[in-house]
Amino acid sequence: MEVTNKSFQQNLPSIIQAIQSCDYYAIDTEYSGFAISQRDKASPYDSLQTRYQKIKFLCQNHLGWQIGLSTFKYDADTMSYQCMTYSFPIFPNDSKMSNRSFIITSNALRFLYKYHFSFYKTITEGIGFQQAAKKKEVINAISDVLLNKDPLSDVKIHPGKESKKEISKIKERLSDWLLKEEDSISIEYSSEFIKDCLLESDYFKHLKVNIKIEPNKLILTKNTSTLKITVPNMDESQITKELLYKEEMGISLLVSELVKCKKPLVGHNFMYDLAFFYYQFIDDFPDTYEQYKERLHECFPIVYDTKIIANTLKDKFPCTDLETIIKKLPTLNKSLVKFTFPSGFANLEESDAVHDAGFDAYCTGKAFAIMAKLVELDNSLKYKGVSESKIKQLKDQHKVHNHNSEDLKSDGRENRKKIRKEKRQETIKLNNKTNKEEHTDIKPTL
């Protein structure tokens, strides 16, 4: 499911519910670049602190502009994982509180273009963000805007005293409407000047409603992206403050929920993904690697990297890049682990949208479940003293579904009986052939 700035606030409660109820979740990030020059690239000779400084430089100068999130919850009834996958385009807020600049490398552009990345959608529908650590600063900045500045001061044309009264009354009506269940409202205006002032104001822009312009009136209709305020007894400034706060924090509201839940987090070679998550949505980087490691562990205490797991399964994953692993999964899974998709979510088993952050997050989470099962099988059989050749034979024939000792003993007895039977049959065939040849060689006597 793709979630843009038009549908983010509407979908946020259900996404949070999926996070809170899942067993684990996976993430993936697409960036605007990896390195500016050769000296910024990682080297096997880097110390931990040097590598950390390079990662800091990368994240501070580039943008993570698409995020994928996939939640996995095991359903005992269907013996499968229920998967909910989301893709979020990310782009800095069009805000007077921040105007972030970042670097885009030509290699990153070519790479993402090759995989049909939508730059237009990212820029026009990308979800904004502010660091969670700057929550108080954002609230204070919004308060300053509302208390010290006329909401219409950014409009090039400025209303007079009577026009301001009319606009104020219209905004009061709109604020009441937002608190009600009514889907539409008709706003009459006295002149084209009033209409232009309304449409160009920050307050109006943040409402995100469908607007139909008719002679001397505006027809406003709520849609799925309308920010509905449900807190009772809120005055106009409180409503505007709430709207602006949600708009400013954007995707960081979701990341804060990921930090709160403390669920197992899965990624693929995602040292950089974690760094982008931390810097863009949580807080500034600390000075040292040790401090960063401690703070990151506080945010995400349980972390699994499928690239590292794949390196321990070299017989199954000779190459450990995600694209190769995705191609290997169907032959390795063989119905060991099943995945289902609830209504409203695409069946990603039938997709090949590689390097879409949502699809890659799903594949990473899927790979984790399958790898965990393969490791479980290996460890279970080795613990019971079964030879490597026997383990391979059992896996190839799909005979291992339960791992208790009686099943293994029974399987061993059946296998030995089968081998003895095949040997007896081969011996009988050989004896029959020998006897036939002997009789054929006897010549008749005269």
Secondary structure, 3 states (H helix, E strand, C coil): CECCCCCHHHHHHHHHHHHHHCCEEEEEEEECCCCCCHHHCCCCCCCHHHHHHHHHHHHHHCCEEEEEEEEEEEECCCCEEEEEEEEEEECCCCCCCCCCCCCCCHHHHHHHHHCCCCHHHHHHHCECECCHHHHHHHHHHHHHHHHHCCCCCCCCCCCCHHHHHHHHHHHHHHHHHHHCCCCEEEEECCCHHHHHHHHHCHHHHHHCCEEEEECCEEEEECCCCCCCCCCCCCCHHHHHHHHHHHHHHECHHHHHHHHHHCCCEEECCCHHHHHHHHHHHHCCCCCCHHHHHHHHHHHCCCEEEHHHHHHCCCCCCCCCCHHHHHHHHHHHHCCCCCEECCCCCCCHHHCCCCCCHHHHHHHHHHHHHHHHHHHHHHHHHHHCCCCHHHHHHHHHCCCCCCCCHHHHHHHHHHHHHHHHHHHHHHHHHHHHHHHHHHHHHCCCCC
